[in-house]
Amino acid sequence: MSYIEIRGVTKTFINANKEETQVLKGIDLDIKKGDIYGIIGFSGAGKSTLIRCINGLDKPDSGSIKINGKEVTALDEKGLMALREKIGMIFQHFNLLRSKNVYDNIALPLRYKKRSPDAIRDKVDELLRIVGLTEKKKSFPSQLSGGQKQRVAIARSLAAEPAILLSDEATSALDPQTTDSILDLLAVLNQKLGITIILITHQMNVIQRICNKVAIIDDGRIVEKGSTFEVFSHPKQRITKKFLESIFRAPSEKEIRELQKESPEDEILHLIFTGNKAKQSVISDVTRSHHVDINILYGSIEYVGDQPIGSLFVTVHGNPFDILSAKKSLQNYSVEIEDLRGDPDDTAAIA
């Protein structure tokens, strides 16, 4: 049974001119307890609306959202308040009170729950240790770096001991090194505290670093989902491939057209190697065995978790029979092959 179960969720907004915009168009998702589940999409895809429906800030027009078996859409205001106490949120712009120091910002939810001063002090000190900001207890937000502000925001979101943490573009305003440190912190919190994390982003490298599951949302629909490794190694949708271009350098459509003009008889292929094959000399073996020339345009090995994925964009020169034989040999190595000849919009995997 899924910890968070989303079925057929739709949501439409009406603007001042009474024009309707359907933002969510039948969302289905299953998130297990302890997942770090990434939801990625371009601006306007519906990511933030979905997260607001999960914590009850927006009510879907139709569909079902269950958390630990409880139907969120059926809760009254009292029930929603109780639910939100178990759901922490962190945002892109931190939402810290500038007039309060770090200690007081973290203590806010505890004071709201009328905890004793001693209990508040112990809890805040514990959270400061967890996020590595003990020495910043009396500092104000204006005295902190972006990464430190986000750590304060994370500590505040943990004060009520939530079971779920929702991250809405929480690293978008941070530099790469700071982003990595925040993602590492979230991974530690997930492992040590067992918190289920839903991470909304438009950055594929964020998904790559810590998420075990991912869903691609496009125009209000989930178009692809699964384990992060499976989606990265076997992308099915064009939008997924577009996101992956930020990680695996790919030739542009213009470059492909130029290659076609220069050497119309050559194959232009994208090869994906997974697991141990990503580290083996597959290309040299195939080149020697089948009398073809394989020219590497772009290539890299990336890790999803601890599993490697190799991506190569190549041209293959030789007679048609040898090229076909080489491609079959690559398939025998469990290499996925995408043929980039012709209109790039009509690329298809050779299986």
C-alpha distance (Angstrom), angle and dihedral (degrees) to the residues before:
residue distance angle dihedral
M1 . . .
S2 3.78 . .
Y3 3.80 119.3 .
I4 3.81 90.9 -143.1
E5 3.81 115.0 28.1
I6 3.79 120.2 -174.7
R7 3.80 120.0 -174.8
G8 3.80 129.4 -179.9
V9 3.81 95.8 -25.7
T10 3.80 115.7 179.5
K11 3.79 130.2 176.9
T12 3.81 130.5 -176.9
F13 3.80 127.2 -173.6
I14 3.81 125.9 -157.1
N15 3.81 118.8 -150.6
A16 3.81 129.5 -149.6
N17 3.81 90.3 -84.6
K18 3.82 89.5 55.0
E19 3.80 90.7 -111.6
E20 3.80 114.2 149.7
T21 3.79 124.7 -135.0
Q22 3.78 117.9 -174.0
V23 3.80 104.8 -147.4
L24 3.82 100.2 174.2
K25 3.79 118.9 38.4
G26 3.79 109.3 -172.7
I27 3.82 107.3 -39.5
D28 3.82 118.3 -162.8
L29 3.82 119.7 -175.8
D30 3.80 137.9 154.1
I31 3.80 117.6 -159.0
K32 3.79 119.6 -176.1
K33 3.79 125.3 -146.0
G34 3.80 109.3 -87.5
D35 3.81 95.4 21.4
I36 3.77 122.4 138.7
Y37 3.78 94.1 -147.9
G38 3.80 118.4 -171.1
I39 3.80 121.6 -155.7
I40 3.79 111.6 -167.5
G41 3.77 131.7 -176.3
F42 3.78 143.4 131.7
S43 3.81 122.1 -87.2
G44 3.80 111.2 -67.3
A45 3.81 94.3 21.8
G46 3.82 92.3 119.1
K47 3.82 101.4 -101.9
S48 3.81 98.6 131.0
T49 3.81 93.1 41.8
L50 3.79 89.5 54.3
I51 3.79 92.2 51.5
R52 3.83 90.6 49.4
C53 3.79 89.5 52.3
I54 3.82 90.6 51.7
N55 3.81 92.9 56.4
G56 3.80 93.6 38.9
L57 3.81 98.1 -112.3
D58 3.82 87.3 121.2
K59 3.78 123.5 32.1
P60 3.81 117.0 -139.9
D61 3.80 118.3 -123.0
S62 3.79 88.7 -132.4
G63 3.77 140.6 -8.1
S64 3.77 135.8 59.1
I65 3.82 134.8 -80.9
K66 3.80 116.3 -173.1
I67 3.78 125.0 -177.2
N68 3.80 114.0 -168.1
G69 3.81 87.9 -18.2
K70 3.82 95.2 -51.8
E71 3.82 117.8 120.9
V72 3.80 106.8 -126.2
T73 3.81 94.9 -165.9
A74 3.82 91.1 58.9
L75 3.83 96.3 53.6
D76 3.79 120.9 111.4
E77 3.81 120.9 -137.8
K78 3.79 92.9 -85.5
G79 3.79 90.8 50.2
L80 3.81 91.6 48.0
M81 3.81 91.3 52.0
A82 3.81 90.0 52.2
L83 3.81 90.0 48.1
R84 3.81 93.4 50.4
E85 3.80 90.9 53.6
K86 3.80 85.9 67.3
I87 3.80 94.2 46.6
G88 3.80 119.1 73.2
M89 3.81 122.0 -163.6
I90 3.78 133.7 -158.0
F91 3.80 123.9 -173.1
Q92 3.78 140.7 -161.8
H93 3.82 93.7 -106.3
F94 3.83 98.3 42.2
N95 3.87 96.3 -129.8
L96 3.80 93.8 -135.6
L97 3.79 121.9 162.0
R98 3.80 106.1 -110.8
S99 3.81 92.8 -154.5
K100 3.83 92.4 56.3
N101 3.77 127.0 73.1
V102 3.81 123.8 -127.5
Y103 3.80 93.7 -90.4
D104 3.80 93.5 51.0
N105 3.79 93.8 45.3
I106 3.80 91.0 55.2
A107 3.80 92.2 42.6
L108 3.83 94.1 55.3
P109 3.84 98.5 92.9
L110 3.80 90.8 42.9
R111 3.80 92.2 53.1
Y112 3.81 89.0 47.1
K113 3.82 87.3 57.1
K114 3.82 89.0 48.7
R115 3.79 96.2 -119.8
S116 3.79 116.8 172.9
P117 3.83 118.7 -95.6
D118 3.80 90.7 -112.4
A119 3.81 92.7 50.1
I120 3.80 90.3 47.9
R121 3.79 92.4 49.9
D122 3.81 92.9 49.2
K123 3.79 93.3 46.9
V124 3.80 95.6 46.1
D125 3.80 91.5 47.7
E126 3.82 89.5 50.4
L127 3.81 92.0 50.1
L128 3.80 92.1 47.1
R129 3.80 88.7 55.2
I130 3.80 91.3 48.9
V131 3.82 94.0 52.6
G132 3.82 93.9 38.2
L133 3.80 99.1 -116.3
T134 3.79 104.4 113.4
E135 3.80 92.3 126.8
K136 3.84 91.5 52.2
K137 3.81 95.5 59.9
K138 3.81 95.0 117.5
S139 3.81 97.5 35.2
F140 3.80 122.1 111.3
P141 3.83 123.9 -130.5
S142 3.81 91.5 -105.4
Q143 3.81 88.4 61.8
L144 3.82 94.5 54.0
S145 3.79 134.2 85.0
G146 3.80 120.0 -120.6
G147 3.78 91.8 -100.3
Q148 3.81 92.2 49.8
K149 3.81 90.9 50.0
Q150 3.78 90.2 52.6
R151 3.81 90.6 49.8
V152 3.80 88.8 53.5
A153 3.81 89.2 50.1
I154 3.81 90.2 50.5
A155 3.80 91.6 48.9
R156 3.82 90.3 50.4
S157 3.81 91.0 49.9
L158 3.83 89.3 52.6
A159 3.81 94.6 50.6
A160 3.81 93.3 90.4
E161 3.82 90.5 48.2
P162 3.81 95.5 -118.1
A163 3.79 123.9 -161.6
I164 3.81 91.7 -149.1
L165 3.79 130.1 42.7
L166 3.81 119.1 -161.9
S167 3.80 115.3 -160.0
D168 3.81 114.6 -166.6
E169 3.83 108.0 -167.7
A170 3.81 87.7 -44.3
T171 3.81 94.3 163.6
S172 3.82 99.8 38.5
A173 3.81 94.6 99.7
L174 3.82 94.4 46.5
D175 3.80 132.0 91.3
P176 3.84 117.1 -110.4
Q177 3.81 96.2 -100.4
T178 3.81 92.7 49.1
T179 3.80 90.2 44.7
D180 3.80 89.6 55.9
S181 3.80 91.8 50.9
I182 3.81 92.0 50.8
L183 3.80 92.1 47.5
D184 3.81 90.1 49.1
L185 3.81 88.7 52.2
L186 3.83 91.6 50.9
A187 3.81 90.2 49.9
V188 3.82 90.5 51.9
L189 3.82 91.4 48.9
N190 3.79 90.3 50.3
Q191 3.80 91.7 50.1
K192 3.81 99.3 41.7
L193 3.81 100.7 35.3
G194 3.80 99.9 29.0
I195 3.81 92.1 -127.8
T196 3.80 116.6 166.7
I197 3.81 108.1 -130.7
I198 3.80 127.0 -158.5
L199 3.76 108.7 -167.2
I200 3.82 119.3 -163.6
T201 3.80 113.9 -163.0
H202 3.79 147.4 138.7
Q203 3.82 92.1 -144.8
M204 3.80 116.1 95.9
N205 3.82 92.3 -164.4
V206 3.82 88.5 62.2
I207 3.81 89.6 55.6
Q208 3.79 90.5 45.5
R209 3.78 94.1 53.6
I210 3.81 103.6 53.9
C211 3.83 114.9 -5.0
N212 3.80 120.6 105.1
K213 3.83 92.0 -172.2
V214 3.79 132.0 33.1
A215 3.79 138.4 -172.7
I216 3.80 124.6 -165.5
I217 3.81 113.0 -143.8
D218 3.79 120.8 -163.4
D219 3.81 126.7 173.5
G220 3.80 92.4 -16.3
R221 3.80 96.5 -47.9
I222 3.80 134.0 99.6
V223 3.80 102.2 -123.3
E224 3.81 99.1 174.9
K225 3.81 135.9 10.1
G226 3.77 141.7 162.2
S227 3.78 141.5 96.8
T228 3.80 111.5 -16.2
F229 3.80 92.2 -121.9
E230 3.81 92.7 51.5
V231 3.80 93.8 47.8
F232 3.82 92.3 46.3
S233 3.80 94.3 46.7
H234 3.82 98.0 39.6
P235 3.81 108.5 27.7
K236 3.80 111.3 -179.8
Q237 3.80 104.9 -178.4
R238 3.80 126.6 66.3
I239 3.82 91.4 -128.8
T240 3.82 89.7 55.3
K241 3.80 90.0 51.9
K242 3.81 88.6 48.8
F243 3.81 91.2 55.5
L244 3.81 90.8 46.6
E245 3.81 90.7 56.2
S246 3.81 86.8 75.4
I247 3.81 87.5 64.4
F248 3.79 104.2 29.1
R249 3.82 109.8 46.4
A250 3.81 108.3 -128.2
P251 3.81 133.6 -172.9
S252 3.78 113.8 -102.6
E253 3.79 121.7 -116.5
K254 3.81 87.9 -106.6
E255 3.82 90.9 54.3
I256 3.80 90.9 49.6
R257 3.82 91.5 51.1
E258 3.81 90.9 49.7
L259 3.81 91.4 50.0
Q260 3.79 89.8 50.6
K261 3.81 90.7 53.4
E262 3.81 94.4 46.0
S263 3.82 96.4 46.1
P264 3.82 109.8 12.7
E265 3.81 91.8 170.5
D266 3.84 94.4 57.5
E267 3.78 123.9 94.9
I268 3.83 116.4 -124.8
L269 3.79 109.3 -152.4
H270 3.79 140.5 175.4
L271 3.80 110.0 -147.5
I272 3.81 122.4 -163.8
F273 3.81 119.3 -163.5
T274 3.80 121.1 -170.8
G275 3.78 134.3 -168.9
N276 3.82 116.7 -10.0
K277 3.81 91.7 -10.3
A278 3.82 88.5 70.4
K279 3.82 88.7 68.3
Q280 3.81 100.5 39.7
S281 3.80 128.8 94.8
V282 3.79 93.7 -111.3
I283 3.82 95.4 142.7
S284 3.82 94.8 53.2
D285 3.82 91.1 46.4
V286 3.81 92.4 51.9
T287 3.82 93.1 43.5
R288 3.82 92.0 53.8
S289 3.79 95.7 42.0
H290 3.81 99.1 47.4
H291 3.82 104.6 33.0
V292 3.80 95.9 -121.4
D293 3.80 130.8 131.8
I294 3.79 114.4 -126.9
N295 3.79 115.7 -166.4
I296 3.81 115.7 -166.0
L297 3.81 113.2 -139.2
Y298 3.80 98.9 176.7
G299 3.76 132.2 -6.7
S300 3.78 143.0 168.3
I301 3.78 143.7 157.5
E302 3.78 116.8 -132.6
Y303 3.79 129.8 -178.4
V304 3.79 125.5 -131.8
G305 3.77 102.9 -167.0
D306 3.81 101.6 -39.8
Q307 3.81 95.2 -33.4
P308 3.82 119.8 101.4
I309 3.80 124.6 -136.1
G310 3.79 119.1 -168.5
S311 3.80 120.4 -157.1
L312 3.81 123.0 -168.9
F313 3.79 129.5 176.3
V314 3.81 107.9 -160.5
T315 3.77 145.3 165.7
V316 3.81 118.0 -136.5
H317 3.80 121.3 -152.8
G318 3.81 125.8 -169.6
N319 3.76 142.2 84.2
P320 3.84 114.6 -45.8
F321 3.80 94.1 -109.6
D322 3.82 93.4 52.7
I323 3.82 92.0 45.6
L324 3.81 91.3 51.7
S325 3.79 90.2 47.8
A326 3.82 91.0 49.2
K327 3.79 91.6 50.9
K328 3.81 91.5 50.9
S329 3.79 88.9 49.8
L330 3.82 90.4 52.3
Q331 3.80 89.1 52.0
N332 3.80 88.9 52.5
Y333 3.81 86.2 58.4
S334 3.85 86.9 55.3
V335 3.79 90.9 -110.9
E336 3.79 113.6 154.4
I337 3.80 112.4 -132.9
E338 3.79 127.0 -156.6
D339 3.79 116.6 -171.6
L340 3.81 110.4 -140.1
R341 3.79 97.0 -174.2
G342 3.79 119.6 118.7
D343 3.79 123.4 13.7
P344 3.85 107.2 0.3
D345 3.81 87.7 -139.6
D346 3.81 89.2 64.1
T347 3.78 98.8 52.0
A348 3.78 114.3 142.1
A349 3.76 134.8 -175.3
I350 3.79 117.4 -110.1
A351 3.76 108.1 -132.9
